[in-house]
Amino acid sequence: MQSTQIPRYARNDNQVPKTQMRIFAPAAGNFGLPGVFLLSMNTTKGRVLVAMSGGIDSSVAAVLLHEQGYEVVGMTMKTWDYASAGGSKKETGCCSLDSINDARQIAVELGFPHYIIDIRDEFGDFVISNFTDEYLAGRTPNPCVLCNTHIKWDALLRRADQLGCEFIATGHYAQVHHENGRYVISKGVDENKDQSYALWGVSQESLSRTLFPLGAMRKTEIYDEARRRGFTELVNKPESYEICFIPDNDYRGFLKRRVPGLEERVAGGQFVLRDGTVVGTHAGYPFYTIGQRKGLGVALGFPVYVTAIHPETNQVVLGNYEDLASTATVVGKLNMGKFASLEGRGLVPSTTKVRYNHDGAPAFLEQVGDKIRVYFEEPVHAITPGQAAVFYDGQDVLGGGWIERHVIGELPLPVELAAG
């Protein structure tokens, strides 16, 4: 199967028939975006570059901004060519040719420009390399957070500058406001769809130019807006939840294809209990995650879970559910939101989420240098190194970082908490 060929930059001019697309080669110094300063300036709110994946959320975001008086420029990012990496499922989601064409169709119908940019090289060099490296280090990565932080916003802002756009916008369910000299991300109104957890790493500079048109809306309203405008195909289009470069959701198969000889190198490792007792063999430590219960192939007479991974010995530690409980964690590589730092503030109360689908748990934060120690009021299960921890003050994001280790009785409580 041949990989989808996407030109480095492509643009529609809206006068081009819908079955055609005018292709432009990149030009030195202007990112290959021709005629960008011929766009109309007759708008009341300024020019905004909208990231359009071809799904209902980003499409409705573009439509709403267009109707609110912004001069909209659409942009679709090609981050990954799945066909070139193998796999058992047809390319779907935001990187597929169908999705790119769906995004372009919205732009054509509403009469605003649309560009396609190919960022597969930078995406692969950073996000996918990190994804692979993290599993090989015994951690469980979160590529979507990493992509937002280091790839998508950076790519959008660089192109926005070339296009003369004051703002960028996405279809995320989140909000941003300015408070005490800081740009603060808040949860979206629809907490079932809230995506603030995935945005903790976006910089202050980026947030100062970011719009989230859907943040104050519920998903049902998005469907209503699409129906009202006759975009029935968007309403009926299934949403994609898998990692964009692993549409078959088989990350183990992806790692095997990505790292030649990996399967043979790590096969035959030991399953052990906390006391070191060997209870079986496994396929290799990169193929397991903290909290995993299914697919272990070990029967001990009680439900067992992966509680720790030791890449240096190729051992995977098993235990019961309570063995997953931790009262503290250490978080590094911070990006602070509501406050520039928590140092000097003592113990800061928060609700801390340790994974995307976690409801959050009451905790106290203590910043020590470039790390934050998180002390939970009650034990939290399956805290996983490599995932993000995001700290909330009510609806606002205080900041976030990457979980470096979970702590079971290792981190002494501060005097204030120990006394309580």
C-alpha positions, 0 to 999 in steps of 0.5 A: 500500500502506497503512502498518501502523498501530501504536498508540503503546502497546499491552498484552496482559493475558493474559486477553484472547483471543489474537485480540484486543489491548487498546489503551491511549492514552498517558497523560501522565507514565506513558508510556501504560503502564496498571496497571504497578504491579499486576504481581506482586512474588512473585519471587525475582530481581526484575522484568526488562523483556525486549526481544522482537523475535518471533525465537527468540533474544529469545523464548528469553531471555524464557522462560529468565528467566521460568523462572529466577524473574524477573518478566518484562515483555515489550516490542516496539519498533516502530522502522520502518514500511517500507511508508511508505518504498517498496521492493520487498519485504514488511516483514519482521523485527523491525518486522513485524506478524507479528513483533510478534504472535509476541512477544505470543504467547509472553507470552500462553502464559507469562502475563506482560505484553507491551507494544508501543512506537512509537519510529519518530519517535526512530528516524527522527530519529536512526538513519535521518538519520545513515544518510543523512548518513553516505553523503552524507559519503562514509562507510559507516554502521553503523545497528545499533550506533547504534541499540543505543547511542542508541535501544534501550537508552535506550528500554528503560531509560526504560520499565523505570523506569516499569514498576518493572523493576530490569533490562532484557534482550535476546537478544544473544549477549554477556556482561557482568560487573563488574570493578574498578568497571567493567561489562565486555562479553565475547564470547558463548560461541558465537563464530560468533554473538557480538554484542559488536561491536555493543554497544561503545557501551552506557553503563556505567549501562545495562550495570549493569542489563543481562542477557544470558541467552543469552551463555553458550549456543550457538545449537544450545542455543537451538534445543534449548530452543525445541523442548523447550518446543514452540515449533516455529514459532520453530525454523522461522522464518527469521532476518533479517540485513538492516538492519531499515529496508531489508529488500530490502537495497537501500540505494541505492534507499533513499537515492534515495527518502530524498533527492529529486533525489540520483540526478540530483545525483551522477550522472556522477562520475569513477572515478579511480586513485590518481594521478588518472587518470580511468578511467570514470564512476559513478552517484554517490559515495554508492552505493559503499563502501570495498572494493567490487568488484562492480557497478563496470562498469570493466574495467582488466585486473585486479580493481579495488576502491573504495579511497577516496571523495571526496564534495567532488569526487564522485570514487571512487578505484579500485585493486588489493587491496593498495591497500586495505591500511592499517597504522593508523587513527584512531578517535573518539567513544569509549566505553570499557569495561574501563577508563575511559581508556587515556591514560597507559597507553602502547601497549596491546596488543589485538585490534581488529575493524574491521567486524562480520564481521572476525576481528580483528587484533593491534594496539597502541592509543594514546589521545591526548585523545578519540581512539585511534590504532590501529597494526596489526601487519600491514596490514588491508584495507578499513578503512572510515570510518563503521564501528566499531572495537572493541578487545578484551583477550582476550574482554573489550571494552576499548572502541570508537569510530567509524573517522574515517580509515584511514591508509596511511603517513600516521601516524608510528609511535610510537618504541617500535614504530618501534624494533622 
